[in-house]
Each structure stands twice: as structure tokens, then as C-alpha cells.
Amino acid sequence: MGLRQNPLTRSISIIIPAYNEEKRLPAALKQVIGYLQRGNWPYAEIVVVDDGSADGTAQVAERMQQEFPALRVLRNPGNRGKGYAVRHGVLECRGEWALFSDADLSAPIEELDKLWQAAEQAGAQVAVGSRALDRRLIGVHQSWFRENAGRVFNLVMRIITGLPFRDTQCGFKLFEAGAAREIFRRQLLDGFGFDVEVLFIGRRLGYREIEVPVRWNDVAGTKVSTWRGVAAFADPLLVRWNQIRGRYR
């Protein structure tokens, strides 16, 4: 698929991984549907991936199909992790472009326009939403601990992997679909470190990846525990080890 699509025919798949999001998902889906119904993308679908939720996440999403028929609900075989959920959605998507977004819409869905325009202008296959390039765009900050832990993680990640990005963990990334399939079918990590891995794989495959500042607000109710955040520091090492072993070929 070419990058410079006719703006009247381009299509998008918006992938939302969701775990126990029964309460927050309806409002988020209404925002995404409203955005799409304003005609920003002539052809669009929403793919909600239920990651083994114990509540009514999947049922809530299915009810929204009455309002937006091009909404699909995929179910993971149990709680497999955010990386698994995103990969599941990307490999099932039908659009020419694939965006994955957190269910809390901490980056407003309208920021998709910014990623698309930046990718088109740069001839890039991957556009990475970033909180770090312009922190003035952050409306509600994380706690002091989480924000500074993120900065330390990013520094460690860059040293280990050689990736140039200032923020790999913002859950708002746009991929050209052909590139996405090549990248995500090689993905091995199922947890929160998958962001680093897919960007590393994309770079190794020669795809152009750009980082784009986006508006962002911390939303209460994060599913990332402090322990998982600490454990994520091992993921860049796993990525490097997998690359040395030739597992991304």
C-alpha cells in the first residue's frame, strides 16, 4: 500500500485494547465514533480487543455496534497482556492505516489527525505519539514518581536499544497497515514492553518512524501496577537478546 493515499478514500482501523474497562469504555467509544462520524476518515472501523476481562467490557462494546456497525469485538483467550491484545487487533485490522489507542483516551482521538499529517509529510510508515517532545501539551500530569520513572526508563531504553525516541510508552501510535503486519507478526513480548519491541523491529526492517508531540492527560484508574512498571525495565534487555538470537528475522 502506498503512503500518499487519496484523502477521499483512505481508511483507518482504530484498535482499542481493553481489560476490565466496562465503566470507561462507553464514553471513550462515543468520542471515537463522534470523531469518525465527522468525516475525518471516509472509511473506518473500530476494533475493541477484550483481554480476558472479568466484567462486561465485551458486552458494552457489542452494544455500541448499534450506533457504529463498523465496530468489531475480538476476544483474547484469557488475560494475555496489552502487547498480545494490540497484536491481535493489528493482525485482524482491515484499514490502510492502524492506530492503537488506550481505552482511557489519555491522548484525545483528534490527535490522530496530527499523526497522519506528520506521517504523510515525512513519508513515514510509523508515527509515535509523544509526551516528551513538548511537555506543555500535557494537561494532567502523572504522579512525580511515575513521571520520573518514565524518564529513567526512556534513558535506559535508548542506551540498550539505540532507539532515538524520547517517549516509547505513550499508548497512541499509528502504523501503515502493511508495515504493521510485518512488524507485529514478529512481536514476541506480550506485556507493556511491547512498545519498545515493535519500534525496534520496525527500525530493523527499515521502516521510517517519526515521533510526534501530542496532547495528553493522565486519567485515573491505570491498569499498570508499580511492580509491572519496574519489571518493564527488563524488556529492552529482552529485545536486545531476541535480536542477538535472530528471533526477529
HUKA-V906114 format. One line per field, one symbol per residue. psi: psi as a letter, one per 20 degrees, with the letter a starting at -180 (. if undefined). burial: I if it has 16 or more other ideal C-beta (glycine too) atoms within 10 Angstrom, else O. Layout:
# HUKA-V906114
psi: ???
burial: ???
This chain:
# HUKA-V906114
psi: prgmqpiiiqqqpopoppolkhhhgghghhggggghiijhohpqqpopoolkqibkgghgghhihhhnhlpqpqpqmaniqgggggggggiiqirhqpppqqiilhoqhhihgggggggghikqippoppihhniiiogoqrqgggghhhggghggghgghjqiqioiiplnqppphgggghghiiphpibijhggghhgggghijqppqpppqqqpppqkqjorhghgghihighhhggghghikij.
burial: OOIOOOOOOIIIIIIIIIIIIIOIIOOIIOOIIOIIOOOIIOOIIIIIIIIIIOOIIIOIIOOIOOOIOOIIIIOIOOOIIIIIIIIIIIOOIOIIIIIIIIIIIIIIIOIIOIIIOIIOOOOIIIIIIIIIOOOOOIOOOIOOOOOOIIOOIIOOIIOIIOIOIIIIIIIIIIIIIIIIOIIIOIIOIIIIIIIIIIIIIIIOOOIIIIIIIIIIOIOOOOIOOOOOIOOIOOIIOIIOOIIOOOOIO
